[in-house]
Amino acid sequence: MATAMSSSLEWRQSPADGPPCVDRTGYDPGGVWHQRHSGGKLAITVEPLHGLTAAQRRELDDEIELVGAVMQAKPTLTLGTVTVGPPHA
């Protein structure tokens, strides 16, 4: 999610809630995220640490669709504060 990022985000799973979203280099934490899966719905909240460019937002939308397909759920994306778990990036 950094302004120099030229490829889409990677979702890294960690044991804590709200694992970081990082750029493809794996070194630039771009934000934190949380998902809530209930029935056939998947609500994903992403809290970016930096502003998103239009291209990054499109890439994020594509990633959310991919996560929904993998989890066989209809995804929704909210950009905002992640209030679950300890604060970290």
Contacts in CASP RR format, 6 or more apart in sequence:
PFRMAT RR
TARGET T0000
AUTHOR 0000-0000-0000
METHOD contacts of the structure
MODEL  1
MATAMSSSLEWRQSPADGPPCVDRTGYDPGGVWHQRHSGGKLAITVEPLH
GLTAAQRRELDDEIELVGAVMQAKPTLTLGTVTVGPPHA
1 9 0 8 1.000
1 21 0 8 1.000
1 23 0 8 1.000
1 28 0 8 1.000
1 30 0 8 1.000
1 31 0 8 1.000
1 48 0 8 1.000
1 49 0 8 1.000
1 50 0 8 1.000
1 51 0 8 1.000
1 52 0 8 1.000
1 56 0 8 1.000
2 23 0 8 1.000
2 28 0 8 1.000
2 30 0 8 1.000
2 50 0 8 1.000
3 50 0 8 1.000
3 53 0 8 1.000
4 28 0 8 1.000
5 23 0 8 1.000
5 24 0 8 1.000
5 28 0 8 1.000
5 56 0 8 1.000
7 23 0 8 1.000
7 24 0 8 1.000
7 59 0 8 1.000
8 24 0 8 1.000
8 59 0 8 1.000
8 60 0 8 1.000
8 62 0 8 1.000
8 63 0 8 1.000
9 21 0 8 1.000
9 22 0 8 1.000
9 23 0 8 1.000
9 24 0 8 1.000
9 30 0 8 1.000
9 56 0 8 1.000
9 59 0 8 1.000
9 60 0 8 1.000
9 63 0 8 1.000
10 21 0 8 1.000
10 22 0 8 1.000
10 23 0 8 1.000
10 24 0 8 1.000
10 26 0 8 1.000
11 19 0 8 1.000
11 21 0 8 1.000
11 33 0 8 1.000
11 63 0 8 1.000
11 67 0 8 1.000
12 19 0 8 1.000
12 20 0 8 1.000
12 21 0 8 1.000
12 22 0 8 1.000
12 26 0 8 1.000
13 19 0 8 1.000
14 20 0 8 1.000
16 85 0 8 1.000
16 86 0 8 1.000
16 88 0 8 1.000
17 34 0 8 1.000
17 84 0 8 1.000
17 85 0 8 1.000
17 86 0 8 1.000
18 32 0 8 1.000
18 33 0 8 1.000
18 34 0 8 1.000
18 82 0 8 1.000
18 84 0 8 1.000
18 85 0 8 1.000
18 88 0 8 1.000
19 32 0 8 1.000
19 33 0 8 1.000
20 29 0 8 1.000
20 30 0 8 1.000
20 31 0 8 1.000
20 32 0 8 1.000
20 88 0 8 1.000
20 89 0 8 1.000
21 29 0 8 1.000
21 30 0 8 1.000
21 31 0 8 1.000
21 32 0 8 1.000
21 33 0 8 1.000
21 46 0 8 1.000
21 48 0 8 1.000
22 28 0 8 1.000
22 29 0 8 1.000
22 30 0 8 1.000
23 30 0 8 1.000
29 49 0 8 1.000
29 89 0 8 1.000
30 48 0 8 1.000
30 49 0 8 1.000
30 50 0 8 1.000
30 89 0 8 1.000
31 46 0 8 1.000
31 47 0 8 1.000
31 48 0 8 1.000
31 49 0 8 1.000
31 50 0 8 1.000
31 89 0 8 1.000
32 46 0 8 1.000
32 47 0 8 1.000
32 49 0 8 1.000
32 82 0 8 1.000
32 87 0 8 1.000
32 88 0 8 1.000
32 89 0 8 1.000
33 44 0 8 1.000
33 45 0 8 1.000
33 46 0 8 1.000
33 47 0 8 1.000
33 82 0 8 1.000
34 44 0 8 1.000
34 45 0 8 1.000
34 82 0 8 1.000
34 84 0 8 1.000
34 85 0 8 1.000
35 42 0 8 1.000
35 43 0 8 1.000
35 44 0 8 1.000
35 45 0 8 1.000
35 67 0 8 1.000
36 42 0 8 1.000
36 43 0 8 1.000
36 44 0 8 1.000
37 43 0 8 1.000
37 71 0 8 1.000
37 73 0 8 1.000
39 73 0 8 1.000
40 72 0 8 1.000
40 73 0 8 1.000
40 74 0 8 1.000
41 73 0 8 1.000
41 74 0 8 1.000
41 76 0 8 1.000
42 67 0 8 1.000
42 68 0 8 1.000
42 71 0 8 1.000
42 73 0 8 1.000
42 74 0 8 1.000
42 75 0 8 1.000
42 76 0 8 1.000
43 75 0 8 1.000
43 76 0 8 1.000
43 78 0 8 1.000
44 64 0 8 1.000
44 67 0 8 1.000
44 75 0 8 1.000
44 76 0 8 1.000
44 77 0 8 1.000
44 78 0 8 1.000
45 77 0 8 1.000
45 78 0 8 1.000
45 79 0 8 1.000
45 80 0 8 1.000
45 81 0 8 1.000
45 82 0 8 1.000
46 60 0 8 1.000
46 77 0 8 1.000
46 78 0 8 1.000
46 79 0 8 1.000
46 80 0 8 1.000
46 82 0 8 1.000
47 79 0 8 1.000
47 80 0 8 1.000
47 81 0 8 1.000
47 82 0 8 1.000
48 79 0 8 1.000
49 89 0 8 1.000
52 60 0 8 1.000
52 79 0 8 1.000
60 77 0 8 1.000
61 77 0 8 1.000
64 75 0 8 1.000
64 77 0 8 1.000
65 75 0 8 1.000
67 75 0 8 1.000
68 74 0 8 1.000
68 75 0 8 1.000
END
